[in-house]
Each structure stands twice: as C-alpha cells, then as structure tokens.
Amino acid sequence: MNTTAHSLHILVSGGGIAGNAVALQLLRAGARVTVVERATAPRPGGQAVDLRAGSKEVAERMGLMPGIREYQLEELGMAWVDRHGREYAALSMEAFDGKGPVAEIEITRGDLNQVLLDLLAETPGELDYRYGESVETLDQDDTGVTVGFASGATGRFDLVVGADGVHSAVRRLAFGPEEQFSTYLGGYTSFFTMPTPDGMKPGWFAMHSVPSAAVGIRPDRDQRTAKAILTLRTPEDPALRRDITAQQRLITDMLADAGWHAPAALAHMADAPDFYFDVLARIDMPALSAGRVTLAGDAGYCGSPMTGMGTAMALVGAYILTGEIAATPHDLPGALARYEARVTPFLDAAKELPGGGIQMMLPKSKFLTALGRLNMRIMTSGPMLPLTRKLFEPKAEDYELPVYETTARV
C-alpha cells in the first residue's frame, strides 16, 4: 500500500472488526484516521468467528496471522446431539480441509478485534480513537463531510466510512431508513459465555435442535468456559430490539423443554457479561457509497450469522476499500467506484445461505425435526461426504482477491 494518502482525513464509524481493519490499513497508508465507537471500551468475548474464502489471505497480507495464531481456538469439528447428549452425527474439521461448519482458523470476535487494536496501537501515524462517541449528523458537499457527534463535537472529513453494524446510523443518515435495505430471515440469534458443561467433547462444537429453536455449545480459548449460541425461528418483533428482559424471556420460552445443556445455558444467560441478541437479517444496498460516505462490513453487506461469512466479508471488504483509496487518494469517487465493482462479486457469493436457510435448519414440527436428524445422519455418512462437503463449501471460495501493496510487518 502506498503512502500518498497523507493529506486525507477519514472518519471510521464503528470499532468492530470491519472498522478497525479499515482504520489499520488507512493508517498504514498515511491517512489521518479518526475512529468513533459507541461502546465505552472494547467489547470482550463474543461468538467464535472464522477465516474463510479470501479472508485468510487478507489476514496474511495485513500481518494479522501472528496475533490470530496466539488467540486461535482449538476446534476439531461439529457434532449434533439429541436431548440426552447422544451424538448422532459429526463432521470433523480435517475431513473438510477447514472449509466445513468449523473452519481451520477459529477465533472469538473479541480476540480478533484485540489483534487489530494491538496493531493499531503500534502503527505510527495520526490516529484519534474515541470510545463512547457516535455519529449523529452528516452534512456533505463535493469536498467532504461535516459530522456532528453525540457528544456535541463536530468535525470535517474527506470521507466517512460507516462500519457501525447491521443497525448502522451512518447508513441511515446517508442512505435512508434501515427497513429499505434489511430483509428479515425468519429469526433471532443470541451468543454469550457460560461455564463449560460437564461431558462436553473437548474441541468440538455441539448442536442440539428442537422445533423452531437450537442451542449450541462451542469451545472457548479458556477451557473452563464455553460459548453458547442460540437460534430461534419466530415472527419478527421490533419491540425486542433493546429490551433484554423480553429477549431473555423469549429464549427461555422457546428452549425451556429442550433438554441437553439448555437448562445450564438458560441459568447462566442473565448474568453473562457478553450477552448478545439480535435479528437474523440480510443487508442489501443498491450502492455502497453516497458521495463522500461509504459502507463496510455488516453496515453495507450483512448476510446474517447463518452464512458463516460475516468476518470474511468484513476483512475482504476492508482490504479492498483501503487498497483502492490508497491507490488513488486524489480521486476518492474513483476509488469508491472500484471498491464496489471489485467487492460485489465476492459479496454476492458470500451472502448465499447454505442448506435452505432457517426453514430447513429449524423445522417447526417434531416430525420434521426428527426427519432432519435422520437426514444429518445420512449426510455425514461416508458415501455422502463428498456431496455434503460441496454443500458446506463457501460459494466465494474461488474469488480472486486483488493485490495491493502493503506495509504490514510480518
């Protein structure tokens, strides 16, 4: 990446994986970077995320891999169990060359974000990182954007990058209301940390399904704890958005009789320090840029956690966006146009839902749930593994990643 972007002052809204990856590459290119993050500190923990379909190569080129290796989870595969914990199907990571339900490289979201933050801290340049701050107004013209912040401060920037998640305020201000771009995919998901239940097979992600709901337990970096992942198939209810009590009541109602380790997960849910609950939604934008405002990560192209490609889209998108800006810092409109043209084929493939989406994943009846278990037994049997492998392999695996210069220290 060249260093001719030193005259640019760029605002990144959002201190998650996409935002910090954008900020890191822009700082390396010589731009002045301001990052605002609504949370008052880095968010620890979070669900395990993986590197797939181009994102591992991006991580290599950005110099992230030494840090990722330090925090990497040991996940050996995925198993499906019944309400008594009896395993009826399993897929090892090695059998799928790291391209199945469990990837070769798994890391918690909080740890991957810390890798990016550590690199930001050691990268020379002009970085202004503000926690407890968010964007409230955008007023742009041909030369830049005047931004009003929640604190009352204002600032002038050459470019604003909205990397503030599926409910992006930047997207709303620059493009319009969320409902214009968001498609409800039929349910909700919740993640949180809990003590590791007794009897878990070390290194394996286990999943148990009941009609319209599923509870999964996957390994954490600390063997004493595990990550609970809950998925609910239910009509959309906007009132759930910020009501944690209602969210946890819905989870309890739908998993109260699930068996296995569901009671333990429910017992620890209320006290979990990293409880997360949100809608399963897809974000599709008619364009990724509006003047001097552009989008990255879930703000611009969320496929939902069901794709397993959120982190891949965040890293690949950040890499392409910053590569194009650094290539022609004097021509931001041209850089943004190339960013969209080059990343869109990857996004279109990455946002495809495997296996028919939540309707196939979580049938509503006991009969169809039992049928799904039988189907999983068949699909994980030896003769069917080649077909199953093809079904699980990311559609974006063949994407050819553009090459940009980089100043990453490897």
Secondary structure, DSSP 4 states (H G I P E B T S, - for coil): --S--TT-EEEEE--SHHHHHHHHHHHHHT-EEEEEESSSS------EEE--TTHHHHHHHTT-HHHHHHH-----EEEEE-TT--EEEEEETGGGTTBSSSBSSEEEHHHHHHHHHHHHHHS-S-EEEEES--EEEEEE-SS-EEEEETTS-EEEESEEEE-S-TT-HHHHHHH--GGGTEEEEEEEEEEEEEEPPTTPPTTEEEEEEETTEEEEEEE-SSTTEEEEEEEEE----GGGTT-HHHHHHHHHHHHTT--TTHHHHHHHHTT-TT-EEEEEEEE--S-SEETTEEE-THHHH---GGGS-HHHHHHHHHHHHHHHHHH-TT-HHHHHHHHHHHHHHHHHHHTPPGGGTHHHHS-SSHHHHHHHHHHHHHHTSGGGHHHHHHHHS-TTTT------------
